[in-house]
Amino acid sequence: MDGFLTVGQVARQCGLTAKALRHYDRIGLLVPARVDPVNGYRLYAPGQVALARLVGVLRSVDVPLEDVRAALAAPGDEDALRRLLVAHRRRLRARLDRVRGDVHRLDHLIDDGTGALMTSTGTPRTDVTPDDERSLAVDLFNGVWRLLEQEIRTVEDDDRMVHMAHASRYHWGQVGKPENLSRGEWQCARVYSVLDRAEPALHHARRGLEICREHGIGDWDLAYAYESLARASAVAGDRVAAREWTEQALAAADDIAEDDDRELLLTDLETIPGQPRFW
């Protein structure tokens, strides 16, 4: 066919299905170089194979179609592609934080019931009771998650997030169990890691692990203590330590009772910067 490639040939070379290529043609994302006027076959130029591969790679990590379209408009612009990928990674991290926040809120609902959460206002009082302390800890903890979930935060939002994480940890320190203290340290470490502040991230990650070890806490709390140290080490630029802590988190994952908790941990480990996949 004069050097042109059929849908099937392109599909085999780029890893996409013929159905996907036809769909991308219909929506104008990857249009064939020509269409045979007799039989209607879609025919692609050899140079379009690389573009099809790019589409396949970007869609495999759930890059939105409009962003893929932008990447195809400037296929040789590596800086633009990197900015696109960084922005998409930020969206995925926010999505993952939303899921993690939902999981933690469900944990509180399961452990404490809905009554205290439904009546809590989150307003500090001078005559704070143990129930008030718990409600404040929960409200502040969840408020941190809502800020982590935002794809765009201001400097003021970041400040609020730091202060709320510490305030939540303080209130847990008054009424919480060791598990709550460890989770509070973990959240402080995650906030500082997101803000690229290595020293406090490492400090709180270490405290979370110390609490787990001191009280014999295992399951996903221990695995996430390792995860927080791996992430904080990556932020600090210590790839060796980040890899070592990641390996410990993976080993601890085998002892997580719930499959969903284990899967969430593995997904979180994949977001640690600069680390290869181990599984």
N, C-alpha and C positions, 0 to 999 in steps of 0.2 A: 504493500500500500504506500509506495513512495516514501518509505522511511517513517511513516506514521505508525502509532501503536494503538491497538484496540483497547477497549475498556478492560477486557480480561488480561491483556498483557501488562497494562499499567498496574492493575490490581495485584498481580503476582510480584511485580518489582517493588511496590511501595508498601505492601502490607495492608492496604485497604481492601474492602470488598467491592465487587462490581456494583452492588446496590448502593453503597455509600458514595461511590464516584458519580453514579447517576443522580443521586440526591444533591450532591454538591454542584452538579451542573444545573439542576432545576432552580436552585436558590442563587445561582450566579457566583458561587464561591470559587469553583475551579471549572471553568468552561473549556471544553475541548477545542483544539485548534481549528478543527473543521468537522462537519457532519456530512457523511456521504449522501449526496442528493438522491441516489437510487434506493439504497436499502436503509438509510437513516442511521447507519452505524456512527457512533461517536469515535473520533480519531484524535489522538493526542500527539503533540510534537515530543521528540525525545527529551527536550529540555524541561518538559512539564512533569517528568517523573520526580525530579528533586522537589518541586513544589508540592506534589502529591504526598511525598514522604514527610515534608514539613507539616502538612495538614494532619497527617496521621499521628505524628508525634505530639503535636499540640492538643489534638482532640483526645489523645490517650490520657492526658492529665487534666482533662475537663476545661481547657481554655475556651471561653465563650466564642461563638462563631464570629461575632463582630471583631474580636481581637485577632482571630485567625485571619480574617479578611484584611485587617490592617497589616499583619505580618507578611501576607502575600503581596501587598502593594509595594513593599520595600524589602524583598527577600535577602538583599545583600547587606542591609543595615543591621549589623550585629548589636550596636548600642541600643537601637530602638527595640530590637527583639528582647534584649536583656531587660530593658525597662518594663516591657510588657509582661515578661515572666515574673519579675520581682513584684509587680502589682498584683498579678494573679496569685502568687504565693501568699501575699498579704491577705487577699480575700479568703483563700483556703484556710489560713491560720485563724482568721476571724470566725469562719464557719466552724472550725474544730473547737474553738473556745466556746462558741455557742452551745455545741453539743456537750462539752464538758460541764458547762454551767448548768445545763438542764439535768445532767446526771447528778451533780452535787445537790441541786434543789430537790430532786426526787429523793435523794438519800435523807435529806432533812425531813421531808414529808413522811417518809417511811419511819424514820426514827422517832420523830416528835409529834406526828399527827398534824392535821391542818389547822387546828384551833388557834394555837399560838401564832402561826404565821398569818392567819386571816385577820387577827386583831392587832397585830403589831403595827405601829406607825413609824418606827425607826427614829423617833424623836428622842434625843437624850433627856434624861431626867436626873434630878439631884437625889431622889429617893429610889435608887435603882435596886430592884429585887433580883434574885437569881433568875426568875423567869424573864425579867427585862434584859438582863445581861445576855441570856441565850437568844432572845429575839433580836437584840442589837447585833450580836455576832453573826446571826444568819442573814439579817438584812444587809449588813455591810459586806459580808462575803459575796452575796448575790449581786450587790451593786458593783463590786469589782468585776465580776464576770460580765455584767452589761457593758462596762467600759472596755473590757478586753475584746468584746464582740464588735465594737465599733471599728469600721474599716478606716475611718479618719478621726483622729483625736487631736485636740488642741493641747498646748503646753499646760493649760489649766486642767484639762481632763486628765493628763498624765499625773499632775500633782494630786488631784483628788483620788486617783486610783491608788497611788502610793499610800496616802494617808488612810484611806478606807481599809486597805489590806492590813495595815498595822493596827488600826482600831479594832477590826474584826478579831485579829489574833489576840489583842489585849483582852477583849471580852471573853473569848474562849478560855483564856488563861484564868479567868475568875470562876467559870462554871463548867468548863468542858472536860471531856475525857482525854486521855493521852492521844487517842486517834484524832480528836479535834485539834489538838495543839500541833500535831505533825502536819495535818492538812493546812492549818493556818500558816505554818512556816513554808510549806510547799507553795501556797499561793503568793506569799511575799517573794519567794525566789522566782516564781514565774513572772510576776510583774516586773521585777528588776531585770530579768533576762529579756523580756519584750522591749524594755527601754534601753537595752545594751549597757547596763550598769553591772559589770562583772563582779566587783568586790562584794556589794551587798547581796547579790544573787547567790554567790558562793557561800556567804555567811549563813543565810537562811536555809539554803539547801543542806548544809552540814548540820544545822540545828535540827532540821526535820529528820535526818537520818539518825542523829544521836537519840532523839526521842523514841524512834522506832526500836532501836537497839536496847535502850534502857528499859522499855516496857514490853519487850518481846512482841512487838507488832509486826505482823507479816502480811501476806496476801498483797492486794494492790497498793496499800499504803507504803509498804516497804519498796515495792517495785517503782513506785512514783518518786520515792525519796532518791533512788538511784537515778531516775530520769531527770530530776531537777539538778542533780550534780553534773550529769552529762551535759545538759543544756547550758548551765552556768559556765562550765569549763569551756564549752565551744564559744560562748560569748567572750570569754577571757582569752581566746586564741590558743588554748592548750588542747590541741587535737589528740594527743596521746591520752591525756586524762579523760577527755570526752569519750574516746573510744572505750577505755577501760570501764568507765561508769555505765556506758551503754551496754557493754557485755554483761555487767552485773545485773542491769535491769532486765535484760533478756533472760538471764538465768532465773531471776526471781519471777518472771512471767509464767514459768512452768508451774508455779505454786498458786497462781491466781485461780480461785474457785470458779468464778463466773466467766463464761466464754466472752460475753460482751465487754467485760472489764479488761480482759486480756487483749482483745482486739483494739480497744481504745488506746491502751498503752502502746501497742505496736504501731498504731497510726501516729501517736504522739512522737514516738522515737524517730519516725521518718522525717519529722519536721525540724530535727536538730540540725543547725547549719553545719555544712562541711563534713558530715559523717556519711560513709557508705552504708548501703543496706546490708544487714547481716542475715536476713531471712528471706 
